[in-house]
Amino acid sequence: MLVEPQDDPARAAADAALLAALADRLAMTATTPDAEALALRRLLAGAPDRAATIKALWGRMDRSTLHVHGADAALLAADRHGLGFQMHETADKALAAVDAGGAALIGLSGVTPWWGRLLARPHLRIVGALPDDATRAPRALRVSTARPGPTGDDRTFWVTDAAQSDHAILAALAQNGLAGTPLSQAGGLKLFVLAGYVQAEDPRLTGLPGTLTGVIGAAPVF
């Protein structure tokens, strides 16, 4: 005998309230990346045991078109944003899509230093990185035309064409008061993660190794 499920008025009311809240939230105008990060951080502080669920729900409320390149980026995008993203064969095509609107999530595992091209395209900036917790290194970077701002817990992405070893570059960063970590290198360029929010015109960046160098964005850490 099949047993009819019993009605649960409390759950039905909670589901209706959730749908109403989602509708109200989706009707709101998007804000800046730093404001969004601060809002998400407040939610996570109130329910640390539900961090993964909150991040996934938050990502699925993102209404911008997400353009993705790379296997790692696709997996991370699916986990955070669902499957409603557009895949691209190359990083250049994903970046071109950002020029036309939306955002891109591009992996770091390829042999092309696509991130170095942001030095010549200052209207594009890294505004996010996945994974976005402090215990893991980023495997994909989110690029947008928005301006990243400080959130109180950030990491900055800095590029150099210096031929010196990573150890020498890290020593130079430390001497200037900056803590760095190597993240990726290809095509004669190196990408480092700097602790904290570092502005492109920060005087501590002056005199560092390399002739082609610069900050290409920052991302919040949760």
N, C-alpha and C positions, 0 to 999 in steps of 0.2 A: 504493500500500500504506500502510495506517495503521500507525504505529509506536507500540507500547505504551510508555507512559511508564515509566521505570525507577523502582523503589522507592528512596526516599531515607531510610534509617533515621535518619540524624542529624536531618533536618528533621522526620520524624514524631515523634521524641523531643522535639524543641524545641516542636512544636505541642502535644503532650500536656502538657508542663511548663507552657506558657502557659495552657492551659485550667485546669489544676490551680491555678495561681497566681491566676487570675481568680476562680475559685470561692472560694478562701480569702479573697481581698480583698473580694468582694461580701458575704461572710458577716459581715464586721466591722461594728461599730456606727459610725454616722457621728459625727464629732467637730464641734467648733466651726469656723466659717468661717476664723478665723485659723490654727488648727491645720492645717486642710486646705491652706491657702495655703502654709504653711511646708513641709509635706510635698511639695507639688507643686514648690516652688522648689528643693528639694534634688534632685529628679529631673531638673529642667531643667538644673541646674548640672552634672550628670554627663553629660549628652548634649545640649549646646546645638544641635547640628546636626539633632536630631530633635524640636525644640521643638513644631512643629505637630502631629506625630503623638502625642506624649505628652499634649499638651493635649486633643486630640480623644478619646483613649482615657480620660483622666481624667474628662472631661465625660460620657462615656457610662457611667461607673460610678456616676454620681450617681443615686441611687434615689428621690429626692424627685420628686413630680409637678411638672412645670414648666408654668406658665401664661404664655402669650405674647400680647402685643399689639403690633401695628405691623409693617410690612413689613421694616424694618431688623432688628428684634428677631428676626423669624422666620428670616431668613437667617443671622444670627449664632448663633441657637439650633441650627439644623440643622447648621451647621459644627462647633459645639462639643459638642452633646449628641445629635445624630442627630435622627430625625423623631418620636420618641416624646413630643411635647409637645402641649399643648392650646391652641388658638388662642381668643382672646376678641375680641369686637367693640369693646370699650372698655377703657380703662385701669382704670376703676372696677370692672368685672367681674373683671379680672385681680387687682386688689388684694383684692377680696372673696374670691376663691379662696385667697389667701394667708392670710386670716383663718381659713379652714377647714382649713388645712394645706397644705404644699408651699411653692413659691417662684414668683416671677413675674419674667419678663424683659420689660421694657417699653421701647419705643423713645422717643427724644427728638425725633423729627421732627414730632410732632403740634402742634396749636395749643392743646391743653389742658395747663396746667401741673400735671399729675397729681402730680408730685414735690412740689409745694408742700403738698399735702394731708397729707403725712407729718408736717408740723409739728404737726398736730392729732391724729395717730395714732402716738404715740411707741412703740407696741408693734411697729410696722413700721419696718424700717430697711434702707437700702441696704447690701448686703454684697458686691457685685461689680459690675463694669462691663465691657462688651465694646465694642470691642477692649480687651484688658487689658495691652497693652504701652505703654511710656512714649512711643513715637514717634507715637501716634495718639490723637485725642480719643475718648472714649466716645460710642457711638451708641445704646446701650441699657443700662439699669441693672437689676440683679438685686435684688429686694426679698424680704425674709424676716422671720420673727419672731425669728430668731437675733440675737445681739449681735455686731457686728463688733469685733475687737480688733486691736491693732497687730501688724504683721508685719515691720517694719523698712523696708518700701518700700511706701508707701500713698498714696492721695489721698482727701481728704475732700470731701464734698458739702455746700455751705452755701447756704441760700436767704435772700433778702432782698426786701422790697417797696420798697426805696429808689428814689426817683424820679431820683436823680443819675445821671450818665453812668457807663458802665463804667469809664472812665478815673478818675473821681473815687472810685469804690468801690475800685478796685484801689489807688489811692494811699492810701486810708484803711486798707486791709488791710496794705499795706507799712509804714505808719507804726506799726502795732501788731505788726509782726514776722511777718506772714503773707504768703506768696506765693500769689496767686490767678490764675485764668484764667476768663473768661466761657465758659459752656457752653451755656446755653439761656435763653430768656425768652419769657413768654407771660402774658396775663391780668394784667399789672401786677406779676408776680413775676419774679425773676431767679435763675438757678442758676449758682453758681460752683464751680470745683474748687480746693480748697486743697491745697498741697503738704504731704505728710506726714499723719500721723494726728493729728487735732485733736479733742479731746473736747468734748462739748456745753457743758460748764461751764468751758472754757478761758478764763481772764481776758482773753486777747488778743481775744476776741470782744466784749468789753464796749465800748459806745460806738460801734460801727460803724453806718454809715448804715442807716436803715430802722426801722420800728416793729414789723414782723412778720418776725423773722429766726430762724435757727437751723440747727444741724447736723442733717442727716437720714441720716447714715451715712458709711461709708468703704469703700474697696475696695482690695485688693492690686494691685500692679503687677508684671508679670513680664517 
